[in-house]
Amino acid sequence: MKGHKTTFAGMFGDAAGEMPSVARIEIPLIQRDYAQGRTGALVETIRHDFLDAVIGAVGGGEPLDLDFVYGEIEDSALKPLDGQQRLTTLFLLHWYLAARTDRLGDAEGILKLTYATRPTAELFCRQLVNPHHPLTDDFAVPSEWITNQSWYLYAWRHDPTVQAMLVMLDAIHDRLGQAQVDLEEAWSRLIAKDRPAVSFYFLPIDDMPSGDELYIKMNSRGKPLTGFENFKARFEKLLADGTDAERFNRIIHKIDGAWTDVLWQFDGGDDIVDDEFLRYFEFVVEVCEWRDGETMQSATLLQRTERAFGPANPRRESHLDFMEHAFDTWVGVDDVRELFASVFAESDSAQTAADQEKVPLFDATDINLFASCLRRYGIKRGRNRQFSLAETLFLLAVLVHRQYRTDDFATRVRVLRNLIDLADDEVREARMTDLVPGVELLIRGASLEELRGFNPDRVRDEQAKQAFKGTDLEVVIHRLEDHPLLRGRIFAFDLESATLPARANEFVRVTEPDAWGLFAAALLAKGDYGFDLGSGRVRQFGTRAANQASRWREVFSHSGRGRNGELRSALAALLDEVSASDEPTLSSLERAAAEFVTSRHASGRLDWRYYLVAYPAMREGETGIYYGEHRPIRGIWGYSMCMLRTASLTGSAYYRDPFLLAIYRASAVEDRINDPWFRGYETAPRWLQLSRSGGGIRCVEEGFQLAAPQDADASNRFHAICRAHGATGAEFLPVRQVEVDGELIDAEDRVVVGAALVRALVEAGI
């Protein structure tokens, strides 16, 4: 066998000397799909490095030698056994430069590469180089141009080789543009016979077994390494640098042995565990990064691995200890899921979890955090991690417990669950450098005072709960923590042994989803339990919408015990009242709301709370979020409010005016009034408009602003009816009010007044 130095273009044509004649290159069936164009961090690194070298050479740098290309020649067709990836990339580079310099016809004789692996890939290669398919004026990015051509087939969308070629063409286009390479000169250098830009040694294989048999004997030389194999090879090299021989041999042996055996039961159905290994390994690496006080998400996994486990990292040995344990701990575990189930409970069994000394993980797709990590770690949907940061911390807690065989794990992981929730937006990447060490300290027995990064209100509440450890109240507290609307945060309850058990039991009943509407009214009857979402103009209350449980959770857990006095007082009063009643829960809630409405009528103090309690229509907003214009003296709201169906008030989002909606519902002539939906900000005027005439009313602080119809006759009748209902002037209908502590408060029900007016207008034909 003798190697011949040549180029991609130089291989084709008549035989020269001992160099055999090659008419075409055919990637044989035994080879796999084109891989250099795949997506993924490791492949992108390989592609980036290779293109850097090639583009540097064709752009005028030093010529590049690409080592040997092995293959057999059959009927003038070269069937490469090693070199498939390089040859395919060079083929694509030649096509790109020929197409961009209008040389497809001239280059037809050297653009002779095809794939026998799939008929679709073979056809794509032929169509791509067809001189009758020149670039058109709309060319911008290769993949976009190609996929928009009439000759591009739908079936190619599902061919991995074709898709990989498109990725590589885009990368070639991008790299040549970045390097500002002159394409004419690049083409000349690429096909030059003297001092070509890119060359390699072609080694034809004669007098050897068949290509298939030789391929099998060559093993990894026959098929390019997978992403996992590339990673493992580089990781082995990294470990060899500065690691004692015993540890090196132990880890390498376990990667191919015991650790692989553990992962096989989670292979995902594709009979390989490469992806699962890399996802779990990324979890380990990222934990090590956070331990080091940094993150390198923008780098490749290999670069991050080198940083975490390289000899320059002073914590290298402890990181390797953690890495070994993170895999070793699952070796020999017969049922990994059962191990997690002995500690954690599914959401649907939260009510009994405390009695079993388990901790519910709300919103977890799988309490088997190890299996979930193997499936989802590092995968994002938009900016959201599929395996959340909170799940990462819980899995870390389990690993720390198993590594150090810690005591009282169920109690400590419960505290961790109370401090962080799976849906907790306070657990952010920027805080993980504090939270990761905090989790390790907590699980290993540190006091709460030593923790950093956690919400201080939640930490203080956990400290307060510790006073009841070992008492009868401890189980009551745990059951309350496991309520789906609380999720570990019981700020809304006084920690008193005399009252907490009864209130905890009643809380379960009043917060059944079918009771939320009445519960919201009854709780507001006992006090202004809502909390400010910003600048005094927006507040969060509970909701009757069954799909908005998170709103109630926000109400109960938005701040610590020291800043939610009115919520705690209102909830305690309501729970005590309902607990003392012999009525069914819904009847008790209804009575609590009705008594408040009656008492406010009697006192003549009909403020915004009265209206929200009295009229269900004013609580229809799905989110429980209200915008309003608060009054300057006491900061309370008046009679201008917006009731949101979405999370925020924007210029395009529709919302309700709760006062106008209540009037609309109470009028009994809804079919003659425009359904009152609004857009814009809370300061924009909002009118309840009569369908027939266009006249309407608007709720303002002192009563109602009036808008007469444009038609003169209708306008006259409109004004006459308004005067009969107490209007003073042409544009205003006052509501009787009294001054209370410097504030004007309604003394008569403006919903009744407004409904009576619009009903009279409609009945008069206006």
C-alpha positions, -999 to 999 in steps of 0.1 A, spaced: 0 0 0 13 34 -9 -1 68 0 -4 96 -26 -5 132 -17 -34 148 -35 -64 172 -31 -101 168 -33 -101 181 -69 -69 163 -78 -84 129 -71 -107 131 -101 -97 126 -137 -73 103 -155 -47 83 -135 -14 100 -130 16 79 -123 7 54 -95 -23 75 -85 -54 55 -94 -82 71 -114 -113 82 -94 -145 91 -112 -166 96 -81 -167 92 -44 -194 70 -29 -199 68 8 -207 31 14 -238 18 30 -218 6 61 -208 41 69 -231 62 91 -247 96 82 -227 127 78 -219 139 113 -198 171 111 -229 191 104 -249 178 134 -260 201 162 -247 198 197 -219 214 217 -192 187 211 -199 185 173 -200 223 171 -165 224 187 -152 199 162 -168 217 132 -155 251 145 -120 239 148 -119 221 115 -134 250 95 -110 274 112 -81 254 99 -96 250 64 -108 286 60 -75 298 73 -57 279 45 -80 289 16 -79 324 29 -42 328 23 -27 311 54 -3 281 56 -14 251 35 -33 224 55 -25 187 54 -54 165 65 -36 132 72 -47 99 54 -79 90 36 -83 52 34 -105 35 9 -110 10 -19 -116 17 -55 -142 -3 -73 -152 5 -109 -135 39 -106 -156 47 -74 -137 55 -42 -155 40 -12 -138 56 18 -134 36 50 -118 65 69 -121 101 58 -158 103 51 -164 134 72 -134 153 58 -143 144 22 -179 155 26 -169 188 41 -144 194 13 -171 185 -12 -195 211 3 -167 237 4 -159 231 -33 -197 234 -42 -200 266 -22 -171 283 -38 -180 271 -73 -216 282 -69 -206 316 -55 -181 322 -83 -204 310 -110 -183 279 -118 -208 250 -113 -205 240 -149 -167 240 -149 -166 222 -116 -190 195 -126 -162 169 -130 -150 172 -94 -183 176 -76 -188 139 -77 -196 127 -42 -227 109 -31 -240 88 -3 -251 52 -6 -264 53 30 -298 66 20 -315 72 -14 -326 106 -3 -290 117 5 -278 104 -28 -304 123 -47 -297 155 -27 -260 154 -36 -269 150 -73 -294 179 -73 -272 202 -53 -244 201 -79 -266 202 -110 -253 230 -132 -289 238 -141 -294 249 -105 -273 280 -102 -276 305 -74 -303 330 -79 -304 367 -69 -323 359 -36 -293 340 -22 -285 350 14 -280 320 35 -273 286 19 -298 265 39 -326 291 33 -319 293 -4 -317 256 -9 -348 247 10 -368 274 -10 -358 259 -44 -384 240 -64 -361 210 -67 -358 207 -29 -379 177 -17 -400 175 14 -385 141 23 -350 157 27 -363 174 59 -361 140 76 -327 129 63 -300 135 89 -272 136 63 -290 163 42 -298 183 73 -262 181 85 -250 192 51 -272 223 53 -258 231 87 -222 228 74 -230 250 43 -243 277 66 -212 273 88 -189 276 57 -208 307 45 -205 322 80 -168 315 85 -158 327 50 -178 359 56 -163 365 91 -128 360 77 -136 383 47 -121 358 23 -119 367 -14 -139 339 -29 -122 340 -63 -88 337 -47 -101 310 -23 -113 289 -53 -79 292 -70 -60 281 -39 -84 252 -33 -79 237 -68 -43 247 -73 -19 219 -84 11 236 -70 10 243 -32 -27 237 -28 -45 251 2 -58 218 15 -43 184 8 -42 149 22 -27 115 16 -49 91 -3 -43 55 6 -59 30 -17 -63 -4 -1 -55 -34 -23 -51 -71 -16 -71 -68 16 -103 -83 28 -136 -67 17 -143 -31 26 -170 -42 51 -147 -66 68 -119 -41 69 -142 -15 83 -152 -38 111 -115 -45 119 -107 -8 119 -135 -3 145 -135 33 155 -115 43 125 -143 31 103 -171 52 119 -163 86 134 -167 88 171 -200 98 185 -203 130 206 -201 109 238 -171 89 225 -153 122 216 -161 136 251 -150 104 268 -117 103 249 -109 139 259 -121 134 295 -98 104 298 -69 126 285 -79 152 311 -80 127 339 -46 113 329 -30 147 335 -23 149 372 -45 121 385 -30 92 404 -30 60 384 -53 42 408 -81 69 406 -76 72 368 -80 35 362 -109 32 386 -129 60 369 -122 48 334 -132 13 343 -164 24 359 -174 46 330 -174 16 307 -187 -8 334 -207 -1 366 -219 34 356 -230 23 322 -248 -6 338 -267 18 361 -278 40 331 -290 11 309 -323 10 328 -329 47 317 -318 44 281 -350 61 268 -357 34 243 -329 39 219 -306 12 233 -278 37 241 -271 58 271 -247 84 257 -272 113 260 -282 102 295 -246 101 306 -238 135 292 -269 151 308 -260 137 342 -224 146 338 -234 182 330 -254 182 362 -223 172 381 -201 198 363 -226 226 369 -228 218 407 -190 219 408 -190 253 390 -215 267 415 -193 253 443 -165 273 428 -186 304 428 -190 307 390 -209 294 360 -197 288 324 -229 280 306 -217 298 274 -188 274 271 -190 238 258 -194 209 282 -158 199 274 -145 233 283 -164 234 315 -152 199 324 -116 210 319 -122 239 341 -139 219 369 -116 188 368 -84 202 353 -52 203 373 -54 241 376 -85 239 398 -75 238 435 -108 220 443 -102 193 417 -99 164 441 -131 173 460 -149 177 426 -137 143 415 -149 128 448 -183 143 442 -184 131 406 -175 95 416 -201 95 444 -228 110 421 -225 79 399 -214 53 425 -243 60 447 -268 44 423 -247 12 417 -264 -17 434 -297 1 440 -323 -23 428 -352 3 426 -341 39 423 -376 51 421 -385 34 454 -355 51 470 -369 85 461 -404 75 470 -392 67 505 -385 104 510 -407 123 485 -444 121 477 -464 129 446 -486 160 447 -518 139 447 -508 122 479 -498 154 497 -525 152 523 -511 120 538 -474 127 533 -468 142 567 -482 111 585 -458 90 564 -429 114 571 -426 122 534 -422 155 516 -445 163 487 -427 178 457 -454 199 440 -452 203 402 -426 176 399 -430 156 367 -413 127 384 -402 123 420 -374 100 407 -351 130 404 -322 109 391 -343 95 362 -357 130 355 -322 145 354 -310 119 329 -339 128 306 -341 165 309 -310 181 324 -296 210 303 -326 210 280 -344 243 277 -377 255 264 -371 291 257 -353 303 288 -368 277 311 -349 247 322 -368 214 317 -350 201 348 -355 231 371 -329 247 394 -351 236 423 -350 200 412 -313 203 408 -310 214 445 -333 185 457 -312 160 437 -281 175 452 -296 172 487 -302 135 481 -266 130 469 -252 149 499 -273 128 523 -261 95 507 -225 107 505 -222 117 542 -250 94 556 -266 124 573 -291 121 601 -327 134 601 -328 137 564 -366 138 561 -368 168 584 -340 187 567 -352 181 532 -386 193 543 -370 225 555 -354 227 521 -387 222 504 -402 250 525 -374 273 515 -376 266 478 -405 255 457 -402 239 422 -421 268 408 -401 293 429 -389 323 408 -365 332 437 -343 303 428 -323 318 400 -290 310 384 -274 341 398 -281 328 433 -270 292 428 -234 300 440 -249 306 474 -278 281 473 -256 251 464 -233 255 494 -264 263 515 -280 230 506 -249 211 515 -246 229 548 -283 223 556 -283 186 548 -251 180 567 -265 195 599 -257 232 599 -280 256 617 -303 278 597 -283 309 607 -254 296 586 -273 295 554 -270 321 526 -290 329 496 -324 318 509 -353 341 514 -348 355 549 -386 356 557 -387 319 550 -356 312 570 -370 330 600 -403 311 598 -384 278 597 -365 289 628 -399 297 645 -412 262 637 -382 245 653 -397 254 687 -424 228 681 -401 199 670 -411 168 688 -444 181 699 -480 172 688 -481 205 669 -452 194 646 -474 170 626 -501 197 624 -475 221 610 -463 195 585 -498 188 573 -504 225 569 -471 230 550 -482 202 526 -514 221 516 -511 228 478 -519 265 484 -492 269 510 -463 246 499 -443 249 530 -450 286 539 -475 291 567 -469 328 572 -507 334 573 -511 314 605 -502 322 641 -480 294 655 -501 289 686 -508 254 700 -543 265 713 -557 276 679 -535 262 651 -550 226 650 -586 237 645 -577 265 621 -555 241 600 -584 216 597 -608 243 587 -584 258 562 -585 225 542 -623 228 539 -626 265 530 -599 262 503 -615 234 483 -615 248 447 -653 249 445 -653 272 475 -628 297 462 -654 322 450 -671 324 484 -638 321 503 -625 352 485 -656 372 495 -657 360 531 -620 366 536 -622 401 522 -652 406 546 -628 400 575 -601 424 563 -581 438 533 -560 406 529 -547 415 494 -511 427 489 -496 454 469 -479 445 436 -465 479 429 -468 516 437 -501 512 455 -520 510 422 -522 472 418 -532 445 443 -534 408 443 -564 390 458 -576 354 456 -596 341 426 -624 317 419 -607 304 388 -597 267 394 -566 271 371 -552 300 390 -541 283 422 -508 302 421 -527 334 428 -538 320 462 -503 308 469 -489 343 462 -515 357 486 -505 333 514 -467 334 509 -458 368 494 -442 381 526 -430 369 559 -450 367 591 -440 402 602 -456 419 572 -489 402 566 -507 411 598 -540 420 581 -541 387 562 -533 367 593 -559 385 613 -586 382 586 -579 345 580 -579 337 617 -612 354 623 -628 337 593 -615 302 602 -626 306 639 -661 317 628 -665 289 603 -651 263 627 -677 274 654 -706 271 630 -727 239 625 -735 249 589 -719 234 559 -687 252 549 -701 269 519 -731 282 539 -708 295 566 -687 314 540 -718 328 524 -731 339 558 -698 356 567 -699 376 535 -737 385 539 -733 397 574 -705 420 564 -727 434 536 -756 439 560 -734 457 586 -719 480 560 -754 489 548 -764 496 583 -734 519 589 -737 536 555 -701 529 547 -700 514 513 -663 514 503 -646 493 477 -645 462 500 -682 463 504 -687 462 466 -662 434 460 -679 413 488 -715 421 478 -713 415 440 -698 382 426 -695 400 392 -668 422 408 -647 390 416 -649 374 381 -614 384 371 -594 352 366 -562 364 381 -575 382 412 -554 412 402 -569 447 404 -556 481 393 -570 512 409 -564 548 418 -558 549 455 -568 579 476 -541 602 489 -552 605 526 -553 569 538 -541 551 506 -573 532 502 -590 526 469 -619 545 456 -644 536 429 -622 534 398 -608 499 393 -597 475 366 -602 437 371 -577 417 351 -581 385 333 -543 384 324 -513 389 346 -506 425 336 -523 456 324 -510 465 289 -524 486 262 -536 455 243 -549 433 271 -587 432 277 -600 436 312 -632 445 331 -643 475 351 -658 456 381 -683 484 389 -696 486 354 -697 448 351 -718 446 383 -742 472 369 -743 454 336 -752 421 354 -777 438 378 -795 457 351 -815 427 338 -812 443 303 -778 429 293 -789 422 257 -794 459 252 -760 470 265 -726 465 250 -706 439 269 -681 460 289 -646 449 279 -618 475 279 -582 480 269 -557 506 279 -544 517 313 -564 523 345 -565 561 339 -583 557 305 -621 565 306 -644 535 306 -680 537 296 -710 513 299 -726 520 265 -762 514 255 -763 493 223 -791 512 205 -783 548 210 -746 549 220 -754 568 253 -737 556 284 -725 561 319 -690 561 335 -681 554 371 -662 582 388 -654 589 425 -685 610 433 -710 590 412 -715 587 374 -705 608 345 -732 608 318 -729 607 280 -760 615 260 -768 599 226 -759 620 195 -795 619 182 -813 651 195 -846 634 204 -828 605 221 -806 630 239 -836 649 253 -852 618 266 -819 606 280 -814 638 300 -850 637 313 -846 602 326 -813 610 342 -828 640 360 -856 618 372 -829 596 388 -812 625 405 -788 638 379 -775 673 386 -769 690 353 -765 673 319 -734 652 326 -734 640 362 -754 617 385 -742 619 421 -741 590 445 -749 601 481 -717 600 502 -705 607 537 -671 618 550 -652 592 571 -618 601 584 -613 626 557 -625 603 529 -658 604 510 -675 570 512 -706 559 494 -737 560 516 -759 544 490 -752 515 467 -739 529 434 -744 495 416 -781 497 425 -782 534 413 -764 527 381 -784 495 373 -817 514 378 -807 542 355 -795 520 326 -826 498 329 -848 529 328 -830 542 297 -833 509 279 -870 505 288 -875 540 273 -860 528 240 -828 548 243 
